[in-house]
Amino acid sequence: MRILNVGDFNWMTGRERDTANVDLFAIRQKLGRAAVRAGHMVVEFSDRAVSRTHAPFRLRQLGVSACNALFLHMVEEVRPELILLHFADDIANASLDEARRLSPGVRIADINIDPLPSPRTRERLLMRRDAVDAAFVTTAGEALREFAGAHSFVAFMPNPVDAAVETGRAFELARPGVDLVFPAGDDSPRQMAGGAIRPSEFVADLRASLPDLRLSSPGVGQPRLRGRAYFEALEGAAMGLSLSRYSDQPLYASDRMAHMLGSGLLTFVDARAGFQAMYGEDERATYADLDDLKRQLRLFKADDARRRAVAERGWRRTFDLFEAGRVFAYLLAQLDEAAAPAFEWPCERWGK
């Protein structure tokens, strides 16, 4: 199959050079590699970089028209059978309509890994619903039904892990340098136990309550980590916390959960997300509220052998479930109306 994979592929062409914001864990790249390993031809198109490089003064919005023209040129050259869109906001719906004319029979799928209640997520899904064949969202449940179009469906998709990316084996560390790593991109409130807490407030509480806990909080009172530095932070920690903005959404978690579990950390996730349905009691750590989280941190810090055993079982289970090749095969099965997906996660197709 010929696949055109559209998203931000870290082409260092403009403003991003100054920050070196290289997303080595990006799902768009994991799915692309999985497709190649499965024998498909994958061509990448970085819409934002193309817009920027074809705009006066590198002002991206001034290059969107040129980006769409070049996108259609790529479609005409490749004649893809599948187009994957990853936050490809610079590609207009009209260009997707034209892509169908240029490559008859092409299927178009929108991949959205942001939480469903986010206004920006809702805006994106509603904008695309009549232009694509399918939308895959990392939140499950009937709330997806709203975003199905007249000729499209919406389905859940888990965050994948890739053995070429999540290479850490934190459970093998006898003396990790950090007890708990908690990365955050900003200080906006996160849900916890029916309320909300800012990462800065959470870190302050944790440091006061567990003064002997060696806590790393990149992005919260410490520099935010990117690229290889983020890998090293995960690989050198015993435990990780995935604290999402919306912790009560069915099977939603920040993709950091996959990064941590895939890197062999004992990973803490809010119980309300429902991942207990796919993990055994001895394969992950869930918490009900902040006090419960602190209680479990004390227990696992005091019993390193148990921490390592649970972390290793969780790592193995994560790769059994969410290996990128499995997730990509699931996407193809959902797009094939004759297929009946049989995976461990919800497989309902809301809409068409």
JONORPE-V546437 format. One record per residue. SS is DSSP state (~ for helix, > for strand, _ for the rest). OMEGA is omega in whole degrees, -180 to 180 (* if undefined). Layout:
[[SS:OMEGA] [SS:OMEGA]]
//
This chain:
[[_:175] [>:-175] [>:172] [>:-175] [>:-170] [>:179] [_:-180] [_:-175] [_:172] [_:173] [_:-174] [_:-172] [_:-174] [_:-174] [_:-176] [~:176] [~:-175] [~:-178] [~:-177] [_:-177] [_:-178] [_:-178] [_:-176] [_:-179] [_:-170] [_:-180] [~:178] [~:179] [~:179] [~:180] [~:177] [~:178] [~:178] [~:179] [~:178] [~:180] [~:179] [_:174] [_:180] [_:174] [>:-178] [>:176] [>:-179] [>:175] [>:-177] [_:-172] [~:-177] [~:179] [~:180] [~:177] [~:-176] [~:-176] [~:179] [_:-179] [_:173] [~:178] [~:-180] [~:176] [_:-166] [~:-175] [~:179] [~:-178] [~:-175] [~:180] [~:178] [~:178] [~:-180] [~:178] [~:-179] [~:174] [~:-180] [~:174] [~:178] [~:178] [~:-179] [~:-179] [~:-173] [~:-172] [_:-175] [_:172] [_:178] [>:172] [>:175] [>:180] [>:179] [>:-178] [_:-177] [_:-172] [_:-178] [_:178] [_:-177] [_:175] [~:179] [~:177] [~:176] [~:176] [~:179] [~:178] [~:178] [~:178] [~:-177] [~:-179] [_:-176] [_:180] [_:-180] [_:173] [>:-176] [>:-179] [>:178] [>:-179] [>:-178] [>:-175] [_:179] [_:-176] [_:-175] [_:-178] [_:-179] [_:179] [~:180] [~:177] [~:180] [~:180] [~:-179] [~:-177] [~:179] [~:180] [~:-174] [~:-164] [_:179] [_:-179] [_:-177] [_:175] [_:-177] [>:169] [>:177] [>:-172] [>:-178] [_:168] [_:-179] [_:172] [_:-174] [~:178] [~:178] [~:-174] [~:-177] [~:-171] [~:174] [_:178] [_:180] [_:-178] [_:-178] [_:177] [>:176] [>:180] [>:175] [>:172] [_:177] [_:174] [_:-177] [_:169] [>:-175] [_:-178] [_:176] [_:-177] [_:178] [_:-174] [_:-177] [_:175] [_:-173] [~:-179] [~:177] [~:-177] [_:177] [_:-180] [_:179] [_:-178] [_:-177] [>:177] [>:-176] [>:173] [>:180] [_:179] [_:177] [_:-179] [_:-180] [_:-176] [_:177] [_:-174] [_:173] [>:178] [>:173] [>:174] [_:176] [_:178] [>:180] [>:179] [>:176] [_:178] [~:180] [~:178] [~:180] [~:-179] [~:179] [~:179] [~:-178] [~:179] [~:180] [~:-176] [~:-179] [_:-174] [_:-180] [_:179] [_:177] [_:-172] [>:172] [>:-177] [_:179] [>:-177] [_:179] [_:-177] [_:178] [>:179] [_:175] [_:-177] [_:178] [_:173] [~:-175] [~:-180] [~:178] [~:175] [~:-174] [~:178] [~:178] [~:-175] [~:-177] [_:-177] [>:178] [>:-175] [>:179] [>:177] [>:173] [>:-178] [_:-173] [_:175] [_:179] [_:-174] [_:-176] [_:-180] [_:-176] [_:176] [_:174] [_:169] [_:172] [_:179] [_:174] [~:177] [~:178] [~:179] [~:-176] [~:179] [~:-180] [~:178] [_:173] [_:176] [_:166] [>:-169] [>:180] [>:-179] [>:178] [>:-177] [~:-175] [~:180] [~:173] [_:-179] [~:176] [~:-179] [~:-177] [_:180] [_:175] [_:-179] [_:-177] [_:-178] [_:-180] [_:178] [>:175] [>:180] [>:180] [_:-179] [_:-176] [~:180] [~:179] [~:178] [~:-179] [~:178] [~:-178] [~:176] [~:178] [~:-177] [~:-178] [~:176] [~:-179] [~:-177] [_:-174] [~:179] [~:178] [~:178] [~:-177] [~:-179] [~:180] [~:180] [~:-179] [~:178] [~:177] [~:177] [~:180] [~:180] [~:-180] [~:179] [~:175] [~:-176] [~:-161] [~:176] [>:-170] [~:178] [~:177] [~:-179] [~:178] [~:177] [~:177] [~:179] [~:179] [~:179] [~:178] [~:-179] [~:179] [_:-174] [_:-180] [_:-177] [_:177] [_:-177] [_:177] [_:180] [_:-173] [_:-179] [_:-180] [_:-176] [_:180] [_:172] [_:-179] [>:-178] [>:-174] [_:*]]
//
